[in-house]
Amino acid sequence: MERLGNDSCTQKSGNIAKIREIAKERGLKLSYISQQIGKSNGYLSEISGRNANVPSKYLPAIAEVLGTSVEYINGLVDNAD
């Protein structure tokens, strides 16, 4: 697994940018992911509007829904698997 120095996407826009990107690739809506992690429909959309970071405690569940790893979401590795 190759580690990357810093992913500009997550550094400038928070990890929500990578979550949006992966969700789009997989045909998933942020509202669906929010529901799957036990939050309100608009939870991730609200974070997305601020280009913020999703709290780390939710990342394992989000990664599971997206079929990827927390490390990939955070831009630490370049392989989604």
Steps between C-alpha positions, in 0.01 A plus 500: 500500500664822387469798730462847361651810656197731504190481288414853390132406479475412868742768615322794336140382516480270798437128473144566382637575151640148472180353645297689236732377226478134606123520551455642150717223350283241675169667420421575865342814641635671810154471656513120463843483661380728782208265567727195497722648770201590717495873434234727349456512119667840478796430728768445236347759267533761772866409550545503123364852479779613732770284332584378849631178646262227608578412864739203514260292710269469196768416244514122557124470442515728195792302359302179544198645316728620220693174484836664565735584787532793736856542373372544143238753610773697679732487199764290673497220239424504130315169479128503584499134609 
